[in-house]
Amino acid sequence: MPSDRVPYLTDKLQGFGTTIFAEMSALATATDSINLGQGFPDTDGPREVLDAAVAAINSGVNQYPPGPGMPVLRAAIARHQQRFYGLSYDPDSEILVTAGATEALAGALLGLLDGGDEVVLFEPMYDSYQACIALAGAVAKPVTLRPPSYGFDPDELRAAITSKTKVLLVNTPHNPTGKVLSRDELQFLADIAIDHDLVVIADEVYEHLLFDGAQHIALATLPGLRDRTLSISSGGKTFNTTGWKIGWMCGPAALVTAARTAKQFLTYVNGAPFQPAIAVGLDLPDDFFLGLAADLQAKRDRLLPGLHAAGFEVFPTSGTYFVTVDIRPVQPDGDGMAFCRALPHRCGVVAIPNEVFYANKHEGRHLVRFAFCKRAEVLDEAVRRLQTHP
Ligand SMILES: Cc1ncc(COP(=O)(O)O)c(C=O)c1O
């Protein structure tokens, strides 16, 4: 983050700068590089989902949808939570459709937090968390996950909780590490949340992207958590529709109401014709969801050996679109930011420096994230380039 003050910008956002994704995607275009930076797939999702959006546009579903989201989508989200997690939610009072998971997170954080409240969360973390916490005037208290296992230190977590802690924000499967929290780890978090009467915000956007038989355990399924948890997800990652920005949250009515009160003044509503289309996706048979994970696992298994052969230390990833590597075997000074800025010029590949996912930048300085949600030939070419000029 730049240290210079940005004129006019609120103090709350000083230091946040432009997101690295914008910078790196622009660099990918300017240098005609393979973009393994931003996490978006380069193939379309299920035909039925795309056709449903086209049909909705052609049948006139083009005006503001209802504030909480279209009933057909809220009903499909409720069925999805029941089918995969055995959780039941009232579509009218306990489910809210949002402009991607990003807006669900913003609505939840802005709707729940007062100035000085604290949010305990893990770093590395999705970059919008810190910005939204700052906009709310609240304070992020990060606990660092460290490679290779990216587990957390229970003592560090306990020490991060104070009398001001209001929210525990958890992302599993986890971006950027691909870590999938185990039942024991989640139980520890649940105990902390209950003991300290915290609201849990569970960012589960990669809920269907798991490898090697790993299981996603929804936080709200742990005893005592359903009634203190806002579960957030989106259709972007599951149906290869990241540009549609259809997300949602599920939780007890009081928490959803608080989040909705903020959300209604952000976008109010979005994506009318995409909402029924995502509803079609959520009702697809189990085979679709299993195939999606298997396909992504094959892509992971294509990229990882290539990164290893290029000289990086590659950490295991059990879910998401991403893998993290330690660049020091290739670049001994371990400056991941400089490495990522030079890589497109050197070999035509874009990656993301993990330091942007940390409040304590030094923890992620030597780490770099590659996305593998790309076609096989694109991954093969990226590997070829990285092995030639890593
Ligand atoms: C952990 C995490 N949460 C939320 C999001 C945002 O999802 P959406 O595109 O639905 O806003 C992302 C997208 O990369 C993510 O990685």
The ligand as a Gaussian input file, in Angstrom:
#p B3LYP/6-31G(d) Opt

LIG

0 1
 C      -12.841000     -15.191000      -0.027000
 C      -13.683000     -14.431000      -0.976000
 N      -14.800000     -13.859000      -0.531000
 C      -15.588000     -13.150000      -1.347000
 C      -15.279000     -12.997000      -2.688000
 C      -16.159000     -12.152000      -3.545000
 O      -17.138000     -12.851000      -4.204000
 P      -18.078000     -12.135000      -5.234000
 O      -17.352000     -12.096000      -6.542000
 O      -19.298000     -12.983000      -5.260000
 O      -18.352000     -10.755000      -4.739000
 C      -14.124000     -13.557000      -3.194000
 C      -13.756000     -13.378000      -4.605000
 O      -12.644000     -13.552000      -5.025000
 C      -13.301000     -14.306000      -2.315000
 O      -12.168000     -14.866000      -2.750000

